[in-house]
Structure formats: C-alpha cells, structure tokens
Amino acid sequence: MDLKKRNKKKENEMKLRMRLKVLGDLKSGTSQATGNPWKMRNALFEIVDADGTQRMNVICFGDVCDQLNRTAVQVGDELDVVLWFNTVQGRNGYVHNEIRLSSFEFPTSQTSQS
C-alpha cells in the first residue's frame, strides 16, 4: 500500500458526539506546489460518552474552517462530528496518523451553550 496516496473511502470515517475544548487560531497561506490558497486550524475535542477523559487533536481544513466561523461554534459546545482517519508518510519517510474534521453539526437535542 502506498501511504502517500490518500484513501477517502467511508471506511476511514467515524461519527462521534464530542465537546469542543480548544479551537486554535486560523492559519492560512498559499501552496508552494499549486499556488492555491489554503487555511487550517487545530481543535481539541473531548469524547462526550467516554469513560474517563478521552481527548483528540483534530485538524480542520478549508470549508470546514469556514463552517466553524459561520456557525459560531464555541468552546464547550457539543457537536456530532465526522472524523476522517489517514496514515501519511512524509518526504523524510516519517509515518504519522492524521485525524481530520470532515463535517459537524449541532445535535438536534441541544442548542449552542453560552
């Protein structure tokens, strides 16, 4: 299996109810390879129904960053999130796991907390 190729199949996705603990600053720039603009931010989520504290650092890219801003998600909000998992091999051969926020929505039984 070539780790450099991304596998975007549904098997790599997981839906969870999570609470936003920290939302990092928006970072943006222009790709040196393509010249296209990009934006990203990190977010720390806590799994709501977990035994003990289960936290996960997640990367948000592009449209998901815009959606976070438009919906005024706040720290402490519970969200139904879809996470996408991937294994990436860098140019130096280092292999690491990547967890991306693929999409999210407010649970229908909850409104945004202040």
Residue frames relative to the residue before (quaternion, step in Angstrom):
aa qw qx qy qz dx dy dz
M 1.0000 0.0000 0.0000 0.0000 0.00 0.00 0.00
D 0.3300 -0.7328 0.5640 0.1896 3.56 -0.86 0.98
L 0.3199 -0.7899 0.4962 0.1657 3.58 -0.41 1.24
K 0.5845 0.5914 -0.3760 0.4090 3.60 1.19 -0.35
K 0.6475 0.4833 -0.3223 0.4932 3.58 1.17 -0.45
R 0.3544 -0.7414 0.5341 0.1987 3.55 -0.92 0.92
N 0.2156 -0.7562 0.6077 0.1113 3.52 -0.99 0.91
K 0.1003 -0.8435 0.5275 0.0160 3.59 -0.27 1.25
K 0.3080 0.7629 -0.5149 0.2408 3.59 1.08 0.59
K 0.6600 -0.5297 0.3781 0.3753 3.54 -1.27 0.51
E 0.5616 0.6192 -0.3957 0.3803 3.62 1.11 -0.53
N 0.6723 0.4971 -0.2895 0.4659 3.60 1.19 -0.49
E 0.6448 0.5361 -0.3151 0.4445 3.60 1.26 -0.02
M 0.0656 -0.7739 0.6294 0.0249 3.52 -1.25 0.62
K 0.2256 -0.7660 0.5875 0.1312 3.57 -0.96 0.88
L 0.0396 0.8010 -0.5908 0.0880 3.57 -0.85 1.08
R 0.3699 -0.6437 0.6007 0.2965 3.55 -1.27 0.33
M 0.0466 0.8146 -0.5700 0.0963 3.56 -0.63 1.17
R 0.3299 -0.7116 0.5865 0.2020 3.53 -1.30 0.49
L 0.4043 -0.7128 0.5211 0.2386 3.57 -0.84 0.99
K 0.1748 -0.8052 0.5623 0.0703 3.59 -0.71 1.10
V 0.7893 -0.0210 0.0574 0.6110 3.59 0.97 -0.90
L 0.1001 -0.7654 0.6328 0.0604 3.57 -1.01 0.85
G 0.3442 -0.7814 0.4916 0.1714 3.56 -0.49 1.23
D 0.6538 -0.5070 0.3955 0.3989 3.52 -1.35 0.21
L 0.5199 -0.6178 0.4956 0.3200 3.54 -1.20 0.63
K 0.0933 -0.7623 0.6393 0.0387 3.56 -0.95 0.97
S 0.0300 0.8031 -0.5939 0.0366 3.58 -1.01 0.76
G 0.0910 0.7856 -0.6075 0.0735 3.52 -1.29 0.35
T 0.4716 -0.6237 0.5301 0.3280 3.51 -1.32 -0.42
S 0.4839 -0.6774 0.4784 0.2795 3.55 -0.87 0.99
Q 0.4077 -0.7040 0.5253 0.2493 3.58 -0.87 0.94
A 0.6612 0.5282 -0.3046 0.4372 3.58 1.10 -0.68
T 0.8264 0.2261 -0.0871 0.5083 3.60 0.87 -0.97
G 0.4206 -0.7068 0.4665 0.3254 3.58 1.17 -0.50
N 0.5160 0.6461 -0.4084 0.3866 3.58 1.31 0.05
P 0.4915 -0.6440 0.4847 0.3299 3.61 -1.08 0.62
W 0.0745 -0.7797 0.6197 0.0491 3.57 -1.20 0.58
K 0.0423 -0.7667 0.6378 0.0608 3.55 -1.31 0.34
M 0.0316 0.7951 -0.6033 0.0531 3.54 -1.14 0.69
R 0.0223 0.7625 -0.6455 -0.0383 3.53 -1.31 0.27
N 0.3967 -0.6884 0.5554 0.2455 3.54 -1.24 0.55
A 0.0662 -0.7740 0.6284 0.0403 3.53 -1.21 0.57
L 0.2417 -0.7408 0.6093 0.1465 3.54 -1.07 0.80
F 0.0728 -0.8001 0.5954 -0.0055 3.55 -0.71 1.16
E 0.2260 -0.7311 0.6272 0.1451 3.52 -1.29 0.53
I 0.4259 -0.6930 0.5171 0.2664 3.57 -0.88 0.95
V 0.4620 -0.7340 0.4340 0.2437 3.57 -0.67 1.16
D 0.8042 0.3139 -0.1562 0.4798 3.61 0.73 -0.99
A 0.4068 0.7387 -0.4581 0.2810 3.60 1.20 0.30
D 0.4508 -0.6163 0.5622 0.3176 3.53 -1.25 0.51
G 0.7920 0.1252 -0.1324 0.5827 3.55 -0.54 1.14
T 0.6227 -0.5375 0.4081 0.3958 3.54 -1.26 -0.20
Q 0.0053 -0.7798 0.6242 -0.0471 3.54 -0.60 1.20
R 0.0141 0.8172 -0.5739 0.0520 3.59 -0.41 1.21
M 0.1225 -0.7908 0.5992 0.0226 3.50 -1.20 0.66
N 0.2831 -0.7271 0.6001 0.1761 3.58 -0.92 0.95
V 0.0767 -0.8132 0.5760 -0.0312 3.55 -0.72 1.15
I 0.3121 -0.7311 0.5780 0.1844 3.58 -1.12 0.73
C 0.1468 -0.7669 0.6204 0.0728 3.57 -1.00 0.88
F 0.0752 -0.8053 0.5879 0.0158 3.58 -0.89 0.94
G 0.8982 0.1384 -0.0493 0.4144 3.52 -1.38 0.39
D 0.8632 0.0419 0.0109 0.5029 3.54 -0.75 -1.16
V 0.6163 0.5429 -0.3567 0.4452 3.60 1.06 -0.66
C 0.6046 0.5349 -0.3500 0.4751 3.63 1.08 -0.67
D 0.6547 0.5071 -0.3061 0.4695 3.59 0.94 -0.88
Q 0.6559 0.5126 -0.3077 0.4607 3.57 0.98 -0.87
L 0.6081 0.5450 -0.3512 0.4582 3.62 1.03 -0.70
N 0.6755 0.4850 -0.2877 0.4751 3.58 0.99 -0.83
R 0.6752 0.5174 -0.2937 0.4361 3.61 0.90 -0.95
T 0.7452 0.4124 -0.2269 0.4724 3.58 0.93 -0.85
A 0.3561 -0.7702 0.4669 0.2489 3.60 1.29 0.01
V 0.1081 0.7952 -0.5793 0.1430 3.58 0.84 1.00
Q 0.1426 -0.8006 0.5800 0.0472 3.56 -0.93 0.95
V 0.6166 -0.5115 0.4379 0.4079 3.54 -1.26 0.45
G 0.7410 0.3556 -0.2966 0.4863 3.57 -0.88 0.99
D 0.5470 0.6117 -0.4013 0.4068 3.61 1.22 -0.32
E 0.3125 -0.7012 0.6062 0.2076 3.54 -1.17 0.70
L 0.0454 -0.7999 0.5978 -0.0277 3.55 -0.95 0.97
D 0.3437 -0.6421 0.6278 0.2745 3.51 -1.30 0.43
V 0.0414 -0.8338 0.5496 -0.0318 3.56 -0.41 1.23
V 0.2345 -0.7061 0.6447 0.1756 3.52 -1.28 0.52
L 0.1328 -0.7971 0.5881 0.0327 3.55 -0.64 1.20
W 0.2113 -0.7571 0.6092 0.1051 3.53 -1.12 0.78
F 0.1811 -0.8044 0.5629 0.0573 3.57 -0.73 1.13
N 0.0631 0.7898 -0.6055 0.0750 3.55 -1.01 0.83
T 0.2690 -0.7085 0.6223 0.1961 3.54 -1.27 0.45
V 0.1159 -0.8146 0.5683 -0.0006 3.55 -0.75 1.12
Q 0.1690 -0.7528 0.6264 0.1111 3.55 -1.08 0.78
G 0.3283 -0.7722 0.5191 0.1631 3.54 -0.64 1.18
R 0.7213 -0.4404 0.3210 0.4276 3.56 -1.34 0.13
N 0.6961 0.4646 -0.2731 0.4743 3.58 1.11 -0.67
G 0.5996 -0.5907 0.3455 0.4151 3.59 1.31 0.10
Y 0.4885 0.6630 -0.4303 0.3698 3.60 1.26 -0.15
V 0.1843 -0.7869 0.5839 0.0768 3.58 -0.83 1.01
H 0.0869 0.7949 -0.5960 0.0737 3.59 -0.89 0.91
N 0.4725 -0.6440 0.5201 0.3026 3.53 -1.30 0.37
E 0.1563 -0.7675 0.6187 0.0618 3.52 -1.14 0.75
I 0.0837 -0.7731 0.6280 0.0325 3.57 -0.94 0.95
R 0.0731 -0.8109 0.5806 -0.0028 3.55 -0.65 1.17
L 0.4175 -0.6414 0.5771 0.2848 3.51 -1.23 0.61
S 0.2295 -0.8074 0.5338 0.1021 3.55 -0.41 1.25
S 0.7571 -0.1878 0.1380 0.6104 3.58 1.05 -0.84
F 0.0625 -0.7887 0.6091 0.0552 3.56 -1.29 0.22
E 0.0001 -0.7682 0.6393 0.0343 3.51 -1.34 0.30
F 0.5317 -0.5851 0.4907 0.3663 3.54 -1.23 0.43
P 0.5062 -0.6236 0.4846 0.3464 3.61 -0.99 0.73
T 0.5464 -0.6458 0.4216 0.3265 3.57 -1.00 0.76
S 0.6802 0.4932 -0.2864 0.4605 3.60 1.19 -0.49
Q 0.7418 0.3555 -0.1997 0.5325 3.60 1.29 -0.01
T 0.2320 -0.7239 0.6273 0.1693 3.54 -1.17 0.62
S 0.6709 -0.5008 0.3609 0.4109 3.56 -1.24 0.38
Q 0.3462 -0.7412 0.5436 0.1881 3.56 -0.97 0.95
S 0.3656 -0.7160 0.5464 0.2347 3.57 -1.16 0.56
